[in-house]
């Protein structure tokens, strides 16, 4: 467990050094947007379209990337 935490922090630090604007991840079955505490790197996890093992209603995300490099993330519930 500690080894994974160290690997995750190393990877996050590499992203920050490379001037990554935002990190997107899936397979968590949960939508969230947050800022990584130590690097202040914005992160987003997208939900799952399936209802199995999903803590939220089924959903997907629409990601917009603008010319100035900024991003927008729309969380869309499937009803």
ROSE-905579 format. One record per residue (C-alpha): residue number from 1; chain; x, y, z. Coordinates in pm, 1 decimal, padded with zeros to 6 digits. Layout:
BEGIN
     n   chain          u          v          w
   NUM       A          X          Y          Z
...
! end
This chain:
BEGIN
     n   chain          u          v          w
     1       A    00000.0    00000.0    00000.0
     2       A    00278.1    00247.7    00089.0
     3       A    00463.2    00160.6   -00233.5
     4       A    00153.1    00247.7   -00437.9
     5       A    00115.9    00580.5   -00257.2
     6       A    00478.3    00667.6   -00335.0
     7       A    00432.2    00570.3   -00700.9
     8       A    00116.1    00781.2   -00724.1
     9       A    00290.1    01085.7   -00574.6
    10       A    00588.2    01040.2   -00807.5
    11       A    00356.1    01025.1   -01108.4
    12       A    00162.1    01331.8   -00991.9
    13       A    00488.5    01521.6   -00945.9
    14       A    00596.5    01424.8   -01298.9
    15       A    00264.4    01554.3   -01436.9
    16       A    00310.6    01883.9   -01253.4
    17       A    00670.5    01923.5   -01376.2
    18       A    00551.2    01857.5   -01733.6
    19       A    00291.0    02137.2   -01698.8
    20       A   -00003.7    01900.1   -01741.3
    21       A   -00319.5    02113.7   -01722.9
    22       A   -00557.6    01850.1   -01584.5
    23       A   -00562.1    01475.1   -01518.8
    24       A   -00862.6    01262.2   -01619.0
    25       A   -00913.2    00910.8   -01487.1
    26       A   -01176.9    00644.1   -01516.3
    27       A   -01267.5    00309.0   -01368.5
    28       A   -01354.3    00453.2   -01028.9
    29       A   -01731.0    00436.1   -01093.4
    30       A   -01760.9    00780.4   -00935.0
    31       A   -01762.1    01131.9   -01081.7
    32       A   -01557.3    01393.2   -00899.2
    33       A   -01339.2    01695.2   -00965.6
    34       A   -01072.5    01798.8   -00719.6
    35       A   -00727.7    01948.8   -00679.3
    36       A   -00439.9    01724.1   -00577.3
    37       A   -00326.0    01872.9   -00244.5
    38       A    00052.7    01883.1   -00281.7
    39       A    00083.8    01990.8   -00648.2
    40       A   -00252.9    02171.5   -00683.5
    41       A   -00297.3    01977.2   -01010.2
    42       A   -00666.4    01966.0   -01113.5
    43       A   -00803.0    01613.7   -01145.4
    44       A   -01129.9    01459.9   -01258.5
    45       A   -01261.4    01108.3   -01231.9
    46       A   -01551.5    01010.1   -01452.7
    47       A   -01843.3    00796.6   -01344.5
    48       A   -01965.1    00473.1   -01495.4
    49       A   -02233.6    00428.6   -01758.1
    50       A   -02331.3    00099.4   -01595.2
    51       A   -02536.7    00061.8   -01280.3
    52       A   -02328.5   -00230.9   -01155.4
    53       A   -02086.2   -00144.8   -00873.3
    54       A   -02174.7    00220.3   -00919.9
    55       A   -02214.3    00440.5   -00611.9
    56       A   -02387.1    00708.5   -00822.1
    57       A   -02652.9    00690.6   -01090.3
    58       A   -02512.4    00583.4   -01429.9
    59       A   -02332.3    00877.1   -01592.3
    60       A   -02072.2    00995.3   -01836.5
    61       A   -01865.5    01309.4   -01872.7
    62       A   -01838.0    01552.3   -02161.9
    63       A   -01493.6    01711.6   -02165.7
    64       A   -01437.4    02037.6   -02351.7
    65       A   -01088.1    02166.2   -02419.8
    66       A   -01068.7    02529.2   -02525.5
    67       A   -00814.5    02712.8   -02737.6
    68       A   -00662.3    02880.3   -02431.5
    69       A   -00593.3    02536.7   -02277.4
    70       A   -00868.5    02555.5   -02017.6
    71       A   -01111.9    02271.4   -01973.6
    72       A   -01474.7    02219.9   -01889.6
    73       A   -01623.0    01897.0   -01758.3
    74       A   -01994.9    01829.7   -01769.2
    75       A   -02122.3    01542.4   -01555.5
    76       A   -02423.3    01387.6   -01733.2
    77       A   -02652.9    01145.8   -01548.6
    78       A   -02823.4    00877.7   -01754.2
    79       A   -03187.9    00865.2   -01653.1
! end
